[in-house]
Amino acid sequence: MTTPAALPPEVRRELVELVGSLRYKPGWSLRLGGPAGSMFLATATSPDSSPPHDLRGTGHAWPLPDWITSPLRAPLRATHWRQQVVRWCYDRVLEAERHEAGEWFSFEGRRVFFPGHQGADPYLHREDFSGTSAETSSR
């Protein structure tokens, strides 16, 4: 994968500017970060889904795909490329929200769509209506 640090400076500036212009709801931040700015980060301050629901920071991070970072496939200021990058970032925000929804949504006191954690893909959801899930909610 080509990282933004390896991109020509004008392409890197364009990507930083584009992601820097993205906005989401209050409490959320969307930006580039990680090693050499090679990740798209969506962070939020929100109540924890586990009691006592104290405010906490939560973060989601995705590596930028080659089609975004490759100077050969990302012509500077190309409208189509810019629209695709914005759509890709939007889709990552939806993944983050789906993850958070899986932490909060409960049925009969159980989180039946709890997302993966601890090494599992955090954007895949287990569906557990059996009542054997350790993930419970006291809400």
N, C-alpha and C positions, 0 to 999 in steps of 0.2 A: 504494500500500500504506500502511496505517496503521501507524505505528511505535509501539512501546510508550511512547515519550516523549509521544506525542500522546494516549494513552489516559487516561481518568480515573484518578486515582491508585489507587483501590481495585482497578480491573481490572489495572493494572500490578503492584500488590503481589501479587495472586492469581497472575498468570503467573510472576513471579519466585519466589514460594513454591513453586508447582507444579514448575517446572523445577529449583529448588534441592533438591527432595526426591527427584529421580531419582538412582539409583546404578547403576553398572555394575562391571565387574571391576576388581581392583586395578591402579593405574597409569592409569586412565581418569578424565577429568573431564567432566562434562556441565553446561553453563551457558548463560546468555544472554550475548551480547557483541556486538561490532561497533557500528556507528553507532547510538546511542541504544538499545542493547540489542535491536536488530531481527533478530539472528541467533541460531540455535541452534548451539552449538559443542560438538564432541566432540573432546577432545584426549587424547593418550596418550604415555607414555614407553615405548618399546619398541625392540628391536634393529632396526637398519636392514636392509632386505631385500637390500642390496648388500654384498658383502664389504668390510670385515672385520666387519660386523654390529655396529658400535658402537651403544650406546644413543643414541637421538635422540628429539626431540619430533616428533610428527606431529599435524596438526590437520585437522579437517573442519568446514566451516561451511555452513549453509543459511539463506537468508532465511526468516523466519516468514511463512507464507501469510496472506492477508487473512482467511480464515475464523477464524484464531486471534486476530488482532489487532483485528478490527473490534468495537467496543463494541456494535454492533447485533446481531451474531451470536455474541457471546461473553458471555452473561449470567453475571454473577458467581456463582461457586459452583454453577453448574449441573453436576450429576453427569455428564451426557452429554458436555458440552463438555470437562470435565476428562479423561474417559476418552479422548476423541478426541485431545486434545493429547498425552497419555501415549503413545497408539498411534503418533501421527505421529513423536514423538521416538524411540520404539523402532525404527520403520522406518528412520529416519536412521542409527541405530547399526548396523543391519544393512547399510545401504549402505556405511558406513565399513569394517565388517569384510569385506564382499565386495571392496572396493577393496584392503584389505591382503592378503587371500587371493590376489588376482590378482598382487600383487607377489611373493609367496612361492612360490606353486605352480609347479612346473616339471616338464617332461617331456623326458627326454634332454638335460638341461642347458639347456633353453630355457624361458623364461616364456611359455607358450602362451596365457595369458589376461591378459597384462599390461594394466593399466588405462591410460586416457588421462592424459596429463600435458601441461604446457606449452600451456595454452589449450584443450585438448580437454576434453570432459565427463569428469571423473575417476571417474565411476561407470558409464561404459560400458567394456566390455572388448573389445579386439580378440581374435579367436581366430586364432592363427597357428601352424599345424602345418607350414608350408612349410620352416622352417629358415632363412628369410631375415630373421627378426626380429633387430634389434640388441640386444634385451633377453635377456641370457643369465645364467645362474646358475652359480656355481662350487661350489655346495654338493654 
